[in-house]
Amino acid sequence: MKRLCNRFGENKTMIYLDVFAILAFIVQTFQMRFWNIYIGRFLLGIYVGIASGIVPVYLISISPPEISGITRYFNQFLIAIGIAVAYGLG
């Protein structure tokens, strides 16, 4: 993750990751075979893992210094709320 950000920057890394996620969605959606669904889910898991490390760094780098701490914790707070809602919906 750090190597990607150092090489391309946070903004371009997020764009490349989004293209990777779209390809993973295509693999998972249009190929209704057992292994393709699992491969798509695996690739989306890699995407979420990398993106969850890059997005907070990017948010802190573009936010004003007065609110950079709040930005960091607000992102984590919203992730926790999303997990709780997903767990509640089943």
GUKEVO-772332 format. One record per residue: residue number from 1; x, y, z of N, C-alpha, C, O in turn; residue in three letters; chain. Coordinates in steps of 0.1 Angstrom, whole numbers, plus 5000, padded with zeros to 4 digits. Layout:
N
num=NUM	nx=X	ny=Y	nz=Z	cax=X	cay=Y	caz=Z	cx=X	cy=Y	cz=Z	ox=X	oy=Y	oz=Z	residu=ALA	chaine=A
...
//
This chain:
90
num=1	nx=5008	ny=4988	nz=5000	cax=5000	cay=5000	caz=5000	cx=5009	cy=5012	cz=5000	ox=5006	oy=5022	oz=4992	residu=MET	chaine=A
num=2	nx=5019	ny=5013	nz=5008	cax=5028	cay=5024	caz=5009	cx=5035	cy=5026	cz=4996	ox=5038	oy=5037	oz=4991	residu=LYS	chaine=A
num=3	nx=5039	ny=5015	nz=4990	cax=5047	cay=5015	caz=4978	cx=5038	cy=5021	cz=4966	ox=5042	oy=5029	oz=4958	residu=ARG	chaine=A
num=4	nx=5025	ny=5017	nz=4966	cax=5016	cay=5022	caz=4956	cx=5014	cy=5037	cz=4958	ox=5015	oy=5044	oz=4948	residu=LEU	chaine=A
num=5	nx=5012	ny=5042	nz=4970	cax=5010	cay=5056	caz=4972	cx=5023	cy=5064	cz=4969	ox=5022	oy=5075	oz=4964	residu=CYS	chaine=A
num=6	nx=5035	ny=5059	nz=4972	cax=5047	cay=5065	caz=4969	cx=5050	cy=5066	cz=4954	ox=5055	oy=5076	oz=4949	residu=ASN	chaine=A
num=7	nx=5046	ny=5056	nz=4947	cax=5048	cay=5055	caz=4933	cx=5038	cy=5064	cz=4925	ox=5042	oy=5071	oz=4916	residu=ARG	chaine=A
num=8	nx=5025	ny=5062	nz=4928	cax=5015	cay=5069	caz=4920	cx=5009	cy=5081	cz=4927	ox=5003	oy=5089	oz=4920	residu=PHE	chaine=A
num=9	nx=5009	ny=5082	nz=4940	cax=5002	cay=5092	caz=4948	cx=4988	cy=5086	cz=4952	ox=4983	oy=5076	oz=4946	residu=GLY	chaine=A
num=10	nx=4982	ny=5092	nz=4962	cax=4970	cay=5086	caz=4967	cx=4958	cy=5087	cz=4957	ox=4951	oy=5078	oz=4956	residu=GLU	chaine=A
num=11	nx=4958	ny=5098	nz=4950	cax=4947	cay=5101	caz=4941	cx=4947	cy=5090	cz=4929	ox=4937	oy=5084	oz=4926	residu=ASN	chaine=A
num=12	nx=4958	ny=5089	nz=4923	cax=4959	cay=5079	caz=4912	cx=4958	cy=5065	cz=4917	ox=4952	oy=5056	oz=4910	residu=LYS	chaine=A
num=13	nx=4963	ny=5062	nz=4929	cax=4961	cay=5049	caz=4934	cx=4947	cy=5045	cz=4936	ox=4943	oy=5034	oz=4934	residu=THR	chaine=A
num=14	nx=4939	ny=5055	nz=4941	cax=4925	cay=5052	caz=4943	cx=4918	cy=5050	cz=4930	ox=4909	oy=5042	oz=4929	residu=MET	chaine=A
num=15	nx=4922	ny=5057	nz=4920	cax=4916	cay=5055	caz=4906	cx=4919	cy=5042	cz=4901	ox=4910	oy=5035	oz=4896	residu=ILE	chaine=A
num=16	nx=4931	ny=5037	nz=4902	cax=4935	cay=5024	caz=4897	cx=4928	cy=5013	cz=4905	ox=4924	oy=5003	oz=4900	residu=TYR	chaine=A
num=17	nx=4926	ny=5015	nz=4918	cax=4919	cay=5006	caz=4926	cx=4905	cy=5005	cz=4922	ox=4899	oy=4994	oz=4923	residu=LEU	chaine=A
num=18	nx=4899	ny=5016	nz=4919	cax=4885	cay=5016	caz=4914	cx=4883	cy=5008	cz=4901	ox=4873	oy=5001	oz=4899	residu=ASP	chaine=A
num=19	nx=4893	ny=5010	nz=4892	cax=4892	cay=5002	caz=4880	cx=4893	cy=4987	cz=4883	ox=4887	oy=4979	oz=4877	residu=VAL	chaine=A
num=20	nx=4902	ny=4984	nz=4893	cax=4904	cay=4970	caz=4897	cx=4891	cy=4965	cz=4903	ox=4887	oy=4953	oz=4900	residu=PHE	chaine=A
num=21	nx=4884	ny=4973	nz=4911	cax=4871	cay=4969	caz=4917	cx=4860	cy=4967	cz=4906	ox=4852	oy=4957	oz=4907	residu=ALA	chaine=A
num=22	nx=4860	ny=4975	nz=4896	cax=4850	cay=4974	caz=4885	cx=4852	cy=4960	cz=4878	ox=4843	oy=4953	oz=4875	residu=ILE	chaine=A
num=23	nx=4865	ny=4957	nz=4875	cax=4868	cay=4944	caz=4869	cx=4864	cy=4933	cz=4878	ox=4859	oy=4922	oz=4873	residu=LEU	chaine=A
num=24	nx=4866	ny=4934	nz=4891	cax=4862	cay=4923	caz=4900	cx=4847	cy=4922	cz=4900	ox=4842	oy=4910	oz=4901	residu=ALA	chaine=A
num=25	nx=4840	ny=4933	nz=4900	cax=4825	cay=4932	caz=4899	cx=4821	cy=4925	cz=4886	ox=4811	oy=4918	oz=4886	residu=PHE	chaine=A
num=26	nx=4827	ny=4928	nz=4875	cax=4824	cay=4922	caz=4862	cx=4826	cy=4907	cz=4863	ox=4817	oy=4899	oz=4858	residu=ILE	chaine=A
num=27	nx=4837	ny=4903	nz=4868	cax=4840	cay=4889	caz=4870	cx=4829	cy=4882	cz=4878	ox=4825	oy=4871	oz=4875	residu=VAL	chaine=A
num=28	nx=4825	ny=4888	nz=4889	cax=4816	cay=4882	caz=4898	cx=4802	cy=4883	cz=4893	ox=4794	oy=4873	oz=4895	residu=GLN	chaine=A
num=29	nx=4798	ny=4893	nz=4885	cax=4784	cay=4894	caz=4881	cx=4781	cy=4887	cz=4869	ox=4771	oy=4880	oz=4868	residu=THR	chaine=A
num=30	nx=4789	ny=4888	nz=4858	cax=4785	cay=4882	caz=4845	cx=4789	cy=4868	cz=4843	ox=4784	oy=4861	oz=4834	residu=PHE	chaine=A
num=31	nx=4797	ny=4862	nz=4851	cax=4802	cay=4849	caz=4850	cx=4796	cy=4841	cz=4862	ox=4801	oy=4841	oz=4873	residu=GLN	chaine=A
num=32	nx=4785	ny=4834	nz=4859	cax=4778	cay=4827	caz=4870	cx=4783	cy=4813	cz=4872	ox=4775	oy=4803	oz=4873	residu=MET	chaine=A
num=33	nx=4796	ny=4811	nz=4873	cax=4802	cay=4799	caz=4877	cx=4806	cy=4800	cz=4891	ox=4809	oy=4810	oz=4896	residu=ARG	chaine=A
num=34	nx=4807	ny=4788	nz=4897	cax=4811	cay=4787	caz=4911	cx=4824	cy=4794	cz=4914	ox=4825	oy=4802	oz=4923	residu=PHE	chaine=A
num=35	nx=4835	ny=4791	nz=4907	cax=4848	cay=4796	caz=4909	cx=4849	cy=4811	cz=4906	ox=4856	oy=4818	oz=4913	residu=TRP	chaine=A
num=36	nx=4842	ny=4816	nz=4896	cax=4843	cay=4830	caz=4892	cx=4837	cy=4839	cz=4903	ox=4842	oy=4850	oz=4906	residu=ASN	chaine=A
num=37	nx=4826	ny=4834	nz=4910	cax=4820	cay=4841	caz=4920	cx=4830	cy=4843	cz=4932	ox=4832	oy=4853	oz=4938	residu=ILE	chaine=A
num=38	nx=4837	ny=4832	nz=4935	cax=4847	cay=4832	caz=4946	cx=4859	cy=4840	cz=4942	ox=4864	oy=4847	oz=4951	residu=TYR	chaine=A
num=39	nx=4863	ny=4840	nz=4930	cax=4875	cay=4848	caz=4926	cx=4871	cy=4863	cz=4926	ox=4879	oy=4871	oz=4931	residu=ILE	chaine=A
num=40	nx=4859	ny=4866	nz=4922	cax=4854	cay=4880	caz=4923	cx=4853	cy=4885	cz=4937	ox=4857	oy=4896	oz=4940	residu=GLY	chaine=A
num=41	nx=4848	ny=4876	nz=4946	cax=4848	cay=4880	caz=4960	cx=4862	cy=4882	cz=4966	ox=4864	oy=4891	oz=4974	residu=ARG	chaine=A
num=42	nx=4871	ny=4873	nz=4963	cax=4885	cay=4874	caz=4967	cx=4891	cy=4887	cz=4963	ox=4898	oy=4894	oz=4970	residu=PHE	chaine=A
num=43	nx=4889	ny=4891	nz=4950	cax=4895	cay=4903	caz=4944	cx=4888	cy=4915	cz=4951	ox=4895	oy=4925	oz=4953	residu=LEU	chaine=A
num=44	nx=4875	ny=4915	nz=4954	cax=4869	cay=4926	caz=4961	cx=4874	cy=4927	cz=4975	ox=4875	oy=4938	oz=4980	residu=LEU	chaine=A
num=45	nx=4877	ny=4916	nz=4981	cax=4883	cay=4917	caz=4995	cx=4897	cy=4924	cz=4995	ox=4900	oy=4931	oz=5004	residu=GLY	chaine=A
num=46	nx=4905	ny=4921	nz=4985	cax=4918	cay=4927	caz=4983	cx=4915	cy=4942	cz=4981	ox=4922	oy=4950	oz=4987	residu=ILE	chaine=A
num=47	nx=4906	ny=4946	nz=4973	cax=4903	cay=4960	caz=4970	cx=4899	cy=4967	cz=4983	ox=4904	oy=4978	oz=4986	residu=TYR	chaine=A
num=48	nx=4890	ny=4961	nz=4991	cax=4885	cay=4968	caz=5003	cx=4896	cy=4969	cz=5013	ox=4897	oy=4979	oz=5020	residu=VAL	chaine=A
num=49	nx=4905	ny=4959	nz=5014	cax=4916	cay=4960	caz=5023	cx=4926	cy=4971	cz=5020	ox=4930	oy=4978	oz=5029	residu=GLY	chaine=A
num=50	nx=4929	ny=4972	nz=5007	cax=4939	cay=4983	caz=5003	cx=4932	cy=4996	cz=5004	ox=4938	oy=5006	oz=5008	residu=ILE	chaine=A
num=51	nx=4920	ny=4997	nz=4999	cax=4913	cay=5010	caz=4999	cx=4910	cy=5016	cz=5013	ox=4910	oy=5028	oz=5016	residu=ALA	chaine=A
num=52	nx=4908	ny=5007	nz=5023	cax=4905	cay=5011	caz=5036	cx=4918	cy=5017	cz=5043	ox=4917	oy=5023	oz=5053	residu=SER	chaine=A
num=53	nx=4929	ny=5014	nz=5037	cax=4942	cay=5020	caz=5042	cx=4946	cy=5033	cz=5035	ox=4952	oy=5042	oz=5041	residu=GLY	chaine=A
num=54	nx=4942	ny=5034	nz=5022	cax=4945	cay=5046	caz=5015	cx=4936	cy=5058	cz=5016	ox=4940	oy=5069	oz=5017	residu=ILE	chaine=A
num=55	nx=4923	ny=5055	nz=5017	cax=4913	cay=5066	caz=5018	cx=4915	cy=5075	cz=5030	ox=4914	oy=5087	oz=5029	residu=VAL	chaine=A
num=56	nx=4917	ny=5069	nz=5042	cax=4919	cay=5078	caz=5054	cx=4931	cy=5087	cz=5052	ox=4931	oy=5099	oz=5056	residu=PRO	chaine=A
num=57	nx=4942	ny=5082	nz=5046	cax=4954	cay=5089	caz=5044	cx=4951	cy=5101	cz=5035	ox=4956	oy=5112	oz=5037	residu=VAL	chaine=A
num=58	nx=4944	ny=5098	nz=5024	cax=4940	cay=5108	caz=5014	cx=4931	cy=5119	cz=5021	ox=4933	oy=5131	oz=5018	residu=TYR	chaine=A
num=59	nx=4922	ny=5115	nz=5029	cax=4913	cay=5124	caz=5035	cx=4920	cy=5134	cz=5044	ox=4917	oy=5146	oz=5045	residu=LEU	chaine=A
num=60	nx=4930	ny=5128	nz=5052	cax=4938	cay=5136	caz=5061	cx=4946	cy=5146	cz=5053	ox=4949	oy=5157	oz=5057	residu=ILE	chaine=A
num=61	nx=4952	ny=5142	nz=5042	cax=4961	cay=5150	caz=5034	cx=4954	cy=5162	cz=5027	ox=4960	oy=5172	oz=5025	residu=SER	chaine=A
num=62	nx=4941	ny=5160	nz=5024	cax=4934	cay=5171	caz=5018	cx=4926	cy=5180	cz=5027	ox=4921	oy=5191	oz=5024	residu=ILE	chaine=A
num=63	nx=4924	ny=5176	nz=5040	cax=4916	cay=5183	caz=5049	cx=4925	cy=5194	cz=5056	ox=4937	oy=5193	oz=5057	residu=SER	chaine=A
num=64	nx=4919	ny=5205	nz=5060	cax=4926	cay=5216	caz=5067	cx=4932	cy=5211	cz=5080	ox=4926	oy=5202	oz=5086	residu=PRO	chaine=A
num=65	nx=4943	ny=5217	nz=5084	cax=4949	cay=5212	caz=5097	cx=4940	cy=5212	cz=5109	ox=4942	oy=5204	oz=5118	residu=PRO	chaine=A
num=66	nx=4931	ny=5222	nz=5109	cax=4922	cay=5223	caz=5121	cx=4913	cy=5211	cz=5123	ox=4909	oy=5207	oz=5134	residu=GLU	chaine=A
num=67	nx=4909	ny=5204	nz=5112	cax=4900	cay=5193	caz=5113	cx=4905	cy=5180	cz=5109	ox=4898	oy=5170	oz=5107	residu=ILE	chaine=A
num=68	nx=4918	ny=5179	nz=5107	cax=4924	cay=5166	caz=5103	cx=4922	cy=5155	cz=5113	ox=4920	oy=5144	oz=5109	residu=SER	chaine=A
num=69	nx=4923	ny=5158	nz=5125	cax=4920	cay=5148	caz=5136	cx=4906	cy=5143	cz=5135	ox=4904	oy=5131	oz=5137	residu=GLY	chaine=A
num=70	nx=4897	ny=5152	nz=5134	cax=4882	cay=5148	caz=5133	cx=4880	cy=5140	cz=5121	ox=4872	oy=5130	oz=5121	residu=ILE	chaine=A
num=71	nx=4886	ny=5144	nz=5110	cax=4885	cay=5136	caz=5097	cx=4889	cy=5122	cz=5099	ox=4883	oy=5113	oz=5094	residu=THR	chaine=A
num=72	nx=4900	ny=5120	nz=5106	cax=4905	cay=5106	caz=5108	cx=4896	cy=5098	cz=5116	ox=4893	oy=5086	oz=5112	residu=ARG	chaine=A
num=73	nx=4891	ny=5103	nz=5127	cax=4882	cay=5095	caz=5136	cx=4868	cy=5094	cz=5130	ox=4861	oy=5084	oz=5132	residu=TYR	chaine=A
num=74	nx=4863	ny=5104	nz=5122	cax=4850	cay=5104	caz=5116	cx=4849	cy=5092	cz=5106	ox=4839	oy=5086	oz=5105	residu=PHE	chaine=A
num=75	nx=4860	ny=5091	nz=5098	cax=4861	cay=5080	caz=5088	cx=4859	cy=5066	cz=5095	ox=4852	oy=5057	oz=5091	residu=ASN	chaine=A
num=76	nx=4867	ny=5064	nz=5106	cax=4866	cay=5052	caz=5114	cx=4853	cy=5050	cz=5120	ox=4848	oy=5039	oz=5121	residu=GLN	chaine=A
num=77	nx=4847	ny=5061	nz=5125	cax=4833	cay=5060	caz=5131	cx=4823	cy=5056	cz=5120	ox=4814	oy=5047	oz=5124	residu=PHE	chaine=A
num=78	nx=4824	ny=5061	nz=5108	cax=4814	cay=5057	caz=5098	cx=4816	cy=5043	cz=5094	ox=4806	oy=5036	oz=5090	residu=LEU	chaine=A
num=79	nx=4828	ny=5038	nz=5093	cax=4830	cay=5024	caz=5090	cx=4824	cy=5015	cz=5101	ox=4818	oy=5005	oz=5097	residu=ILE	chaine=A
num=80	nx=4825	ny=5019	nz=5114	cax=4819	cay=5011	caz=5124	cx=4804	cy=5011	cz=5123	ox=4797	oy=5001	oz=5126	residu=ALA	chaine=A
num=81	nx=4798	ny=5023	nz=5120	cax=4784	cay=5023	caz=5118	cx=4779	cy=5014	cz=5106	ox=4769	oy=5008	oz=5107	residu=ILE	chaine=A
num=82	nx=4787	ny=5015	nz=5095	cax=4784	cay=5006	caz=5084	cx=4784	cy=4991	cz=5087	ox=4775	oy=4984	oz=5083	residu=GLY	chaine=A
num=83	nx=4794	ny=4987	nz=5095	cax=4794	cay=4973	caz=5100	cx=4783	cy=4970	cz=5108	ox=4777	oy=4959	oz=5107	residu=ILE	chaine=A
num=84	nx=4779	ny=4979	nz=5118	cax=4767	cay=4976	caz=5126	cx=4754	cy=4975	cz=5119	ox=4746	oy=4967	oz=5122	residu=ALA	chaine=A
num=85	nx=4752	ny=4984	nz=5109	cax=4740	cay=4983	caz=5101	cx=4740	cy=4971	cz=5092	ox=4729	oy=4964	oz=5091	residu=VAL	chaine=A
num=86	nx=4751	ny=4967	nz=5086	cax=4752	cay=4954	caz=5079	cx=4749	cy=4942	cz=5087	ox=4742	oy=4933	oz=5083	residu=ALA	chaine=A
num=87	nx=4754	ny=4943	nz=5100	cax=4751	cay=4932	caz=5109	cx=4737	cy=4931	cz=5113	ox=4731	oy=4921	oz=5114	residu=TYR	chaine=A
num=88	nx=4731	ny=4943	nz=5115	cax=4717	cay=4944	caz=5119	cx=4707	cy=4939	cz=5108	ox=4697	oy=4934	oz=5111	residu=GLY	chaine=A
num=89	nx=4711	ny=4942	nz=5095	cax=4702	cay=4938	caz=5084	cx=4704	cy=4924	cz=5081	ox=4695	oy=4918	oz=5074	residu=LEU	chaine=A
num=90	nx=4714	ny=4917	nz=5085	cax=4716	cay=4903	caz=5083	cx=4724	cy=4901	cz=5071	ox=4727	oy=4889	oz=5068	residu=GLY	chaine=A
//
